[in-house]
Amino acid sequence: MTVREALLPIEEVAEKLGLGRERLYPYGPHMAKVQGEPPKAKGRLILVTALTPTPAGEGKTTTAIGLVDALWRLGKRAALALREPSLGPVFGVKGGGTGGGRARLEPRHEINLHFTGDFHAVTSAVNLLNALLDNHLHQGNELGLDPRRIELKRAVDVNDRALRRIVLGLGGRAHGVPREGGFELTAASEVMALMSLAQDFPDLKRRLGRIRVGFTHEGKPVYAGDLGAVGAMAALLRQAFLPNLVQTAEGNPAFVHMGPFGNIAHGTNSVRASRFALGLGDYVVQEAGFATDLGLEKFMNVVARSTGLIPEAVVLVATLRALRYHGGQDAYGMPDPKAVERGLANLAKHVENVELFGYKPVLALNRFPSDTKEEIALVRAFAEERGLPFALSEVYAKGGEGGLELAERVLEALELPHSYRPLYPFEAPLEAKVETIAKRVYGAQGVEWSEEARKALKAAKKEGCEALPVVVAKAATSLSDNPRFRGRPTGFTVRVTDLRCRLGAGFVVVYMGGIETLPGLPKLPQALGIDVDEEGNIRGMDY
């Protein structure tokens, strides 16, 4: 099968997995929500992660899509489970989140833009909660909320640094209570995180009620449930909670649902999407955001333990441009064998990280046109020295055909022994969890805590968050908390700047370095190259 000239009707895509039309809620001819409960899981989960990326990303999504297409070519009933793209990167630095070349999702423009409205629903639910909170302050503040200690932020799905910190309620008594506030990216919101982790709708409502909005003057936490917000938020999210079904360019099924970021959240698609994929497919390929120090670590320590979604194989995606970058080459699109050789230290750490959790990764080298035979040979030799399964992935240029070698290595890896093991017990102190991640996964020498973080840590323990897993928000382009540290840095100390208890999501967010939950646009954002032609076709969003 090759890339199709015309997309399959979504009903035909569903039929490939034995999913009847009565279970679909179509959004046009090529997208649909899937209704009802997922079947009992029967599929085998394959997790895709990567080495530390360049600012442009290294093609995990493209590789995951091409791998599913290749599995179908080998006669395997496979399905994808991926996150929805956020408009932040679509119009910002990275561009779309639907893969590229001949390994892509379709209809890609709809998926990259408004899709089925899930992000709009999450944004609306977050902002409704904020509106109810500010109205509560205006109407007498019966709960005694301290306006100086409200931590809830509004949401927007566009990178806009000017909205990070704002002043609300100006203009006199008729316009609300003045206070400081701000926005964060929809993908960074707690509602997005809990939507992706909720097991069913009653669980979703319980989690919504546990969103902490702030504290009283006496220091008592106040939750969304205290404001009576859960019912209305649930009404906004009811349809968005249903997973979306789309297709690859080769007409194979893909569940695409929710989109928490890997550097400021846990970075995986919804549990519901994964459960549908595992209940209907024999093999399921799922991506974990960014590199092993972020997406993989959080999947293994947070998602797998809280949901029971245990991978049976791990694919580690590498690119020569990232190896050049981590070998000190700024012009990482140009061949440089010496830089590749130096950059292999970064890849070695990511191999070790996968092995920490009990797996031997399949190393997939995502090929670019600038790659040379000499450079490819260096990575192949690296894999051979470590006894790693290796495949050259050419899915961008060739679609599923270019992923056959990778698919075969993955099928072989599924038969190898593995022993999933998280890195820390839930009952460990929060400081110990953070130190374990920093030392074992990042390779840090130690952890420093700011005074503000120490206060937040004390409050989190008092609130009963000690037994929750940890989600670290840190730079994605370095193993450390400093984005300027390339390769495999050593002798560094990470610094915790803040800590937030997210009882709705079910984890504690630990902030390291200058991480922002609302990124800004670059000097030349992707948005400047996007347009619609006279025939109504979108241009500038094909990657």
C-alpha positions in Angstrom: 0.0 0.0 0.0 1.3 3.5 -0.8 0.2 7.0 0.1 -3.4 7.3 -1.1 -4.5 9.9 -3.6 -7.9 10.1 -1.8 -8.6 9.5 1.9 -10.7 6.6 3.0 -14.1 7.3 4.5 -13.6 7.2 8.3 -16.1 4.3 8.4 -13.7 2.2 6.3 -10.8 3.0 8.6 -12.9 1.9 11.6 -13.8 -1.3 9.9 -10.0 -2.2 9.7 -10.2 -2.6 13.5 -13.6 -4.2 13.6 -15.2 -0.9 14.9 -18.8 -0.6 13.7 -20.3 2.6 12.3 -22.7 2.8 15.2 -19.8 3.6 17.5 -18.7 6.6 15.4 -19.7 10.2 15.8 -18.4 11.6 12.5 -16.9 15.1 12.1 -17.1 15.2 8.3 -16.0 12.3 6.1 -12.5 11.7 7.5 -12.7 12.2 11.3 -14.9 10.8 14.0 -15.3 10.6 17.7 -15.5 7.0 19.1 -18.3 6.4 21.5 -18.9 3.9 24.3 -16.4 1.9 26.3 -13.1 0.4 24.9 -12.9 -3.4 24.6 -10.7 -5.4 26.9 -7.0 -4.8 26.0 -5.4 -7.4 23.7 -2.8 -5.5 21.9 0.9 -5.1 22.6 2.1 -1.6 23.4 5.2 -0.1 21.7 6.5 3.1 23.1 8.4 5.6 20.9 10.9 8.0 22.6 14.0 9.8 21.4 17.4 11.4 22.2 17.6 15.0 23.3 16.2 17.0 20.4 17.3 20.0 18.5 14.8 22.9 18.5 13.3 21.5 15.4 12.4 18.0 16.8 13.7 14.7 15.6 10.7 13.0 14.1 9.2 10.8 16.8 5.7 11.3 15.4 6.8 10.7 11.8 8.6 7.5 13.0 5.6 6.3 14.9 3.3 6.8 12.0 5.6 5.1 9.6 6.1 2.2 12.0 2.3 1.5 12.0 2.1 1.7 8.2 5.1 -0.8 8.0 3.4 -3.2 10.5 0.3 -3.2 8.3 2.5 -4.0 5.3 3.8 -7.0 7.2 0.2 -8.2 7.8 -0.1 -6.9 11.4 -3.3 -5.3 12.7 -1.8 -2.1 14.2 -3.1 1.2 15.5 -1.6 4.5 16.5 -2.2 6.4 19.8 -0.9 10.0 19.5 -1.4 13.4 21.1 -3.3 16.2 19.4 -1.2 19.1 18.1 -1.3 22.4 19.9 -1.6 25.7 18.0 1.3 26.9 20.1 4.0 25.0 18.1 1.9 24.9 14.9 2.3 28.7 14.6 5.5 29.0 16.7 8.7 27.1 16.3 8.2 23.4 15.4 5.2 23.6 13.1 2.5 20.9 12.8 2.2 17.7 14.8 1.0 15.3 12.2 4.2 13.8 11.0 5.7 14.6 7.6 6.5 13.5 4.1 4.9 10.1 3.4 4.5 9.2 7.1 1.8 11.6 8.2 -1.7 11.8 9.6 -4.7 12.8 7.6 -6.6 15.1 7.2 -3.5 16.9 8.5 -4.6 20.5 8.2 -7.8 19.9 10.1 -5.9 17.9 12.8 -3.3 20.7 13.1 -5.9 23.4 13.4 -9.4 23.1 15.1 -9.7 19.3 14.7 -12.9 18.2 16.6 -12.8 21.1 19.0 -11.1 19.3 21.9 -8.6 22.0 22.7 -11.3 24.6 22.5 -13.4 22.7 25.0 -10.5 22.4 27.4 -9.7 26.1 27.0 -13.3 27.0 27.7 -13.5 24.7 30.8 -10.4 26.3 32.2 -11.6 29.8 31.6 -15.1 29.0 32.9 -13.5 27.9 36.2 -11.5 31.1 36.3 -14.7 33.2 35.6 -16.5 31.4 38.4 -13.6 32.0 40.8 -13.5 35.8 40.0 -17.2 36.0 40.3 -17.0 34.3 43.7 -14.5 37.0 44.8 -16.8 39.7 43.4 -20.0 38.3 45.1 -18.6 38.4 48.6 -15.9 35.7 48.8 -17.8 33.4 51.1 -14.9 30.9 51.0 -12.4 33.5 52.1 -10.0 33.1 49.2 -6.9 35.2 49.5 -6.6 37.1 46.1 -2.8 37.1 46.6 -2.7 33.3 46.7 -4.8 32.3 43.7 -2.7 30.1 41.5 -5.2 29.1 38.9 -4.4 30.6 35.4 -6.6 31.1 32.4 -5.8 29.2 29.2 -5.0 30.2 25.6 -3.8 27.9 22.8 -1.4 30.3 21.1 2.1 31.2 22.3 1.8 34.8 23.7 4.4 35.9 26.2 2.5 39.1 26.9 -0.3 37.2 28.7 2.0 35.3 31.2 1.4 37.8 34.0 -1.5 40.3 33.9 -3.6 42.4 36.3 -7.3 41.6 36.4 -10.4 43.4 37.7 -9.3 47.0 36.9 -11.9 49.8 36.3 -13.7 50.1 39.6 -16.1 48.0 41.8 -18.4 47.0 39.0 -15.6 45.2 37.1 -14.4 42.7 39.7 -11.7 42.4 42.4 -8.3 43.6 41.3 -5.6 40.9 41.5 -2.7 39.5 39.6 -3.3 36.7 37.2 -2.0 35.1 34.0 -2.5 32.6 31.2 -0.8 29.3 30.4 -0.9 27.3 27.2 -4.0 25.0 27.0 -1.6 22.0 26.7 0.0 23.0 30.0 -3.3 23.3 32.0 -4.3 20.8 34.7 -7.6 20.2 32.8 -5.6 18.9 29.8 -3.5 16.7 32.0 -6.5 15.1 33.9 -8.5 14.7 30.7 -5.7 12.6 29.3 -5.3 10.5 32.5 -9.0 10.0 33.5 -10.2 6.4 33.2 -13.9 7.2 32.6 -16.3 10.1 32.9 -17.0 9.7 36.7 -13.2 9.6 37.2 -13.0 12.8 35.1 -15.5 14.6 37.3 -13.7 13.5 40.5 -10.5 14.9 39.1 -12.1 18.2 38.1 -13.3 18.7 41.6 -9.7 18.3 42.9 -8.2 21.1 40.9 -6.7 23.5 43.5 -7.5 27.1 42.6 -5.8 28.8 45.6 -5.7 29.3 49.3 -7.7 31.1 51.9 -6.3 33.8 54.1 -5.7 31.1 56.7 -3.7 29.0 54.2 -6.4 26.4 53.6 -6.5 25.0 50.0 -9.6 25.7 47.9 -10.6 23.4 45.1 -12.8 23.6 42.0 -15.4 21.5 43.8 -15.7 24.1 46.5 -16.7 26.6 43.8 -19.4 24.3 42.5 -17.7 24.3 39.1 -17.5 20.6 38.3 -20.9 20.1 36.6 -20.6 22.9 34.1 -17.0 22.1 33.3 -18.0 18.4 32.7 -20.8 19.6 30.4 -18.2 21.5 28.3 -15.9 18.5 28.3 -18.4 15.7 27.6 -17.9 15.5 23.9 -14.2 16.3 24.0 -13.6 13.3 26.3 -14.4 10.9 23.4 -11.2 9.8 21.5 -10.8 10.8 17.9 -10.2 8.4 15.0 -8.3 9.5 11.9 -6.0 7.8 9.4 -2.4 7.7 8.2 -1.6 8.7 4.6 -1.7 5.0 3.9 -5.2 4.7 5.3 -4.4 3.0 8.6 -6.2 3.8 11.9 -4.9 6.4 14.3 -6.4 7.5 17.7 -5.4 11.1 18.3 -6.6 12.6 21.6 -5.6 15.2 24.1 -2.2 16.9 24.1 -0.3 17.6 27.3 3.3 18.7 26.6 6.3 16.6 27.5 8.3 19.4 29.0 5.6 21.0 31.2 3.3 18.1 31.7 3.4 14.3 31.2 3.4 14.3 27.4 1.2 11.4 26.2 -2.2 11.0 24.6 -5.3 10.1 26.6 -5.7 6.8 28.4 -9.0 6.4 26.6 -7.3 6.6 23.2 -4.7 4.0 24.2 -7.3 1.7 25.6 -9.4 1.8 22.4 -6.3 1.2 20.4 -5.2 -1.8 22.6 -8.7 -3.2 22.6 -9.0 -3.2 18.8 -5.5 -3.6 17.5 -2.9 -6.3 18.0 0.0 -3.8 18.0 -0.2 -0.3 19.3 2.4 2.4 18.7 2.3 5.3 21.2 4.6 8.3 21.4 6.0 9.8 24.7 6.8 13.6 24.3 10.4 14.8 23.8 13.3 12.6 25.0 13.8 9.8 27.6 14.5 12.3 30.4 11.0 13.8 29.9 8.3 11.7 28.1 9.7 8.3 28.8 10.5 8.9 32.4 7.0 10.3 33.0 5.3 7.5 31.1 7.1 4.9 33.1 6.9 6.5 36.5 3.5 8.2 36.2 1.3 7.0 33.4 2.1 3.2 33.4 1.7 2.9 37.1 -1.5 4.9 37.3 -3.2 3.3 34.3 -1.7 -0.2 33.9 -0.5 0.7 30.3 2.8 -1.2 30.4 5.0 -1.1 27.2 6.4 -4.3 25.8 9.0 -2.7 23.6 10.6 0.8 23.3 11.8 2.5 20.1 14.6 5.1 20.6 14.6 7.6 17.7 17.9 9.3 16.9 18.9 11.7 14.1 22.3 12.6 12.8 21.4 16.3 13.0 20.8 15.9 16.7 24.0 14.0 17.2 25.9 16.8 15.3 24.1 19.4 17.5 25.1 17.6 20.7 28.6 17.2 19.3 28.9 21.0 19.3 27.9 21.7 15.7 25.6 24.7 15.3 25.0 24.1 11.6 23.6 20.7 12.4 22.0 20.3 9.0 25.4 19.8 7.4 27.5 16.6 7.5 30.1 16.4 10.3 31.3 12.9 11.3 33.5 14.2 14.1 30.5 16.1 15.6 28.4 12.9 15.3 31.0 10.9 17.1 31.1 13.4 20.0 27.3 13.5 20.1 27.0 9.8 20.6 27.6 10.5 24.4 24.1 12.0 24.5 22.6 9.0 22.8 24.4 6.6 25.1 22.7 8.3 28.1 19.3 7.9 26.6 20.0 4.2 25.9 20.9 3.9 29.6 17.7 5.6 30.6 15.6 3.1 28.6 17.5 0.3 30.3 16.9 1.8 33.7 13.2 0.9 33.2 14.0 -2.7 32.2 14.1 -2.5 28.4 16.6 -2.8 25.6 15.6 -0.2 23.1 15.3 -0.6 19.3 17.5 2.2 17.9 15.8 3.9 14.9 17.9 6.3 12.9 15.5 8.7 11.3 17.2 9.5 8.0 17.5 13.0 6.5 18.8 13.9 3.0 22.0 15.4 4.4 23.0 12.2 6.2 26.2 10.5 4.9 27.1 6.8 4.8 30.1 7.5 7.0 27.9 9.1 9.7 25.3 6.4 9.5 28.0 3.8 9.9 29.1 5.5 13.2 25.6 5.1 14.6 25.3 1.5 13.4 28.6 0.6 15.0 27.4 2.3 18.2 24.4 0.0 18.3 26.4 -3.1 17.5 28.9 -2.4 20.3 26.0 -2.3 22.8 24.0 -5.2 21.3 21.1 -2.9 20.4 18.7 -3.8 17.6 19.2 -1.1 14.9 17.2 0.1 11.9 17.5 2.9 9.4 14.1 4.5 9.2 13.2 6.2 5.9 9.5 6.6 6.5 9.5 10.3 5.7 10.6 9.6 2.1 9.1 6.1 1.6 6.2 5.8 4.0 5.6 2.3 5.4 8.0 0.8 2.9 10.8 2.8 4.5 9.9 1.4 7.9 9.9 -2.3 7.2 13.3 -2.9 8.7 12.2 -1.0 11.8 9.0 -3.0 12.1 10.9 -6.2 11.8 13.3 -5.2 14.6 10.4 -4.2 16.8 8.6 -7.5 16.3 11.8 -9.3 17.3 12.2 -7.0 20.3 8.6 -7.9 21.5 9.8 -11.5 21.9 12.8 -10.4 24.1 12.5 -10.5 27.9 11.8 -7.2 29.6 11.0 -6.3 33.2 9.2 -3.0 33.6 10.4 -1.3 36.8 9.6 2.3 37.9 12.4 4.2 39.6 10.9 5.1 42.9 8.1 3.9 45.2 5.1 6.2 45.6 5.6 6.4 49.3 9.1 7.9 49.0 9.4 11.5 50.2 9.0 14.1 47.4 12.6 15.2 47.8 13.8 11.7 47.3 11.7 11.2 44.1 13.1 14.4 42.6 16.6 13.5 43.5 16.2 10.0 42.0 15.0 11.4 38.7 17.7 14.1 38.7 20.6 11.8 39.5 19.6 8.6 37.6 17.8 10.0 34.6 19.5 13.4 34.0 22.9 12.5 35.4 22.9 15.4 37.8 25.3 15.7 40.7 22.6 17.0 43.0 19.4 19.1 43.5 19.1 22.6 44.9 15.8 24.0 46.2 14.9 27.7 46.1 13.4 29.2 49.2 10.0 29.5 47.4 10.2 25.8 46.3 11.0 24.8 50.0 7.8 26.6 51.1 5.8 25.0 48.4 7.2 21.6 49.3 6.1 22.0 52.9 2.6 23.1 51.8 2.4 20.1 49.5 3.2 17.7 52.3 0.6 19.3 54.5 -2.0 19.0 51.8 -1.3 15.2 51.5 0.6 15.2 48.2 3.6 13.2 49.5 2.5 9.9 47.9 1.9 11.4 44.4 4.3 10.8 41.5 6.5 13.7 40.2 6.3 15.4 36.9 9.3 17.6 36.2 8.9 20.8 34.1 12.2 21.5 32.6 14.1 22.4 29.4 13.6 19.9 26.6 16.8 20.5 24.7 19.2 19.4 27.4 19.6 16.5 29.8 20.1 19.2 32.4 17.8 22.1 33.5 19.9 24.5 31.4 19.1 24.5 27.7 22.6 25.6 26.8 24.2 22.4 28.1 24.4 20.1 25.1 25.6 16.5 24.8 25.9 14.6 28.1 26.7 17.2 30.7 28.4 16.2 33.9 29.0 17.8 37.3 25.9 19.9 37.1 23.2 20.6 39.8 19.6 21.1 38.9 17.6 23.8 40.7 14.0 23.4 41.8 12.3 26.8 41.5 8.7 25.9 42.4 6.4 23.0 43.1 2.7 22.6 42.6 0.4 19.9 43.9 -2.0 18.8 41.1 -4.5 16.6 42.8 -6.8 16.6 39.9 -4.1 15.3 37.5 -2.7 13.1 40.3 0.9 14.3 40.3 3.1 17.0 41.7 4.7 19.4 39.2 8.3 20.3 40.0 9.6 23.3 38.1 13.3 23.4 37.2 15.1 26.4 35.7 13.3 29.1 33.8 10.5 27.0 32.4 7.5 28.9 31.2 4.0 27.4 30.8 3.2 29.9 28.1 5.9 30.1 25.5 6.6 33.1 23.4 6.8 33.3 19.6 10.2 33.3 17.9 11.4 36.3 15.8 10.2 34.5 12.7 7.2 32.3 13.7 5.8 29.6 11.5 2.6 31.6 11.3 4.3 34.0 8.9 4.6 31.3 6.3 1.0 30.0 6.5 -1.7 31.2 4.0 -4.8 30.1 2.1 -4.7 30.2 -1.7 -7.5 31.3 -4.0 -8.9 27.7 -4.1 -9.1 27.6 -0.3 -6.1 25.3 0.1 -3.9 25.9 3.2 -0.2 26.5 2.3 2.8 26.4 4.5 1.7 23.6 6.8 3.2 20.7 5.0 6.3 19.3 6.7 
